[in-house]
Amino acid sequence: MKPLDDARLAWRHLPGLPESLSQFRNFVLSHARAAGLPEAIQEKIDLVMEEVLLNVFHYAFEGAPVAPVAVGCGMVPDSGFLLRVIDAGRPFNPLEMPSPDTTLGIGEREIGGLGIFLARELSRAMAYDRRDDHNVLDIYFPER
């Protein structure tokens, strides 16, 4: 089993609140720039990170005290840029969510699910694990 705080990644731990989003964004995007990722990949990372973190902030701690969220990032050999989000919220595997029917009109669609769909479409790969009472979501982005 991989450790929660993978030593290959740089980490930031902040309260699981929407006010933490800008600090997480600055942290991750500075590492993406330092890794030399193209602007187009950085924009995808930014959008996916925002979708994932806002879901965590708004839903993971419903009915429970807000806990810290950990975000790790960095280049992983043969895998590209990894963004890892760890929270101690209620168990939730976003990869089990069905994709929305994008053939339906906006008024005919179920509410929700587009953020996860977007994250799947903009990333190279995603993986989820529930470890030590934590949700661990790995999101991989290509180097180019």
N, C-alpha and C positions, 0 to 999 in steps of 0.2 A: 504494500500500500504506500502510495506517495505521501509525503508529509504535507500538512495543510499549507505551511509557509515554505514553499520550495526555495532553497537557498540560491538557485540560479536566477531568481527574479528579484527585482527591486520592489519594496513594499511600502504601502501607505495604509494606516489604520485610522479611521475616522468614525464619528457617530453615524448611525444609519438613518440620517435625516437628509431631506432635499437640500439643505444649506451646505452639505458636504460635496455636492456635485461639482462645483467649479474647482475645488481643490483637487478632487480626483482627476478631473479633466486635465488640468494644468500638469499634474504629476505624470499621467500616462502619455500625454502628447509630447511632453519634453523628452521622454524616453524614446518615443517613436521617431522624433526628429533626430535625436542623438544616434539612433540606429541607422539613420539614412534612408528611412522609408519614404517612398514617393508621396507627394501631397495627396494624391487620390486615395492611397491606402490610409493615410492619416485621417482623412475625412470619413472613411468607412469606420475606422476604429472609434472615432469621436461619436458618430451617430449610434453605433451599436452599444458603446459604453453608456451613453445617455439613456437609451431604451432599457437596458438591463438594470442599471442602477436605480432609475426611477421606479421600475417594478419592485425592486427590493425595498426601497424606501417606503413605498405606498402600501405594500401587501405583506411583506415577510413578517412583520412584527404585529400584525393585527391582534388586538386583545392582549398583548404582552408588552413589557417594557422594551424600549428601543435599545438595541445592542450595537456594538461597533461592527463595522463592515471593513473587511480587508480587501485591498485591490493590489495585485501583483502584476508585473509586466516585464517583458524582456524578450530578447531573441533566444530561441531554442534551436540548437543545431538540427538540421533536417526537418524542422517543423515550422519555421517562420517566427513571426511575432506572436507571443502568447499574452493574452489578457486573462487573468484569473480573478474571479470575484467569489469571496467567501463571506457567508452570513450565517448567523445562528438563529435565523427565523424558522418558521414552520417548514416542514419538508415540502419542496416544490421542484419538480423536474420539468423545466420548460420544454425539453425535447420531446416529452410525451404529449404535448399539446398538439391537436390536429391543426393542419394548415387551414387558413380561412379560404373559403371559396371566392376567389377573386374574379370569377366570371359573373357573380351577382352584382346588381347595382348597389350603390352605397346604402340606400334605404332598406335593402333586403338582407344585408349581412348582419350576422351576430355582432354584438359589441365586444371589442377586445380581440386579442390574438395577433393583431397586425405588427406590433413591436417585436414579438418573438419571430414572426415570419420574416420581418425585415432583417433581424439579426442573423437568421439562418442564411438568407440570400446574400448578405454583404460579407460574411466571413467565409473562410476556407473550410473550417470544420469547427464543431462544437462537441463538448463532452460534459456530462454531468455525473457527479457522485455525491452520495450522502455519507459524510465521514465525521465521526466524533460529534454527532448532533449538529453538524454544519452542512449547509448547501455549498457545494464547490462546483462552480461553472467555469470551464476552460473554453476560451474562444481563440481560435487561431486565425491569423491573417497572413497572406503571402508576403514575401519580401519585395516583390515587384508586381 
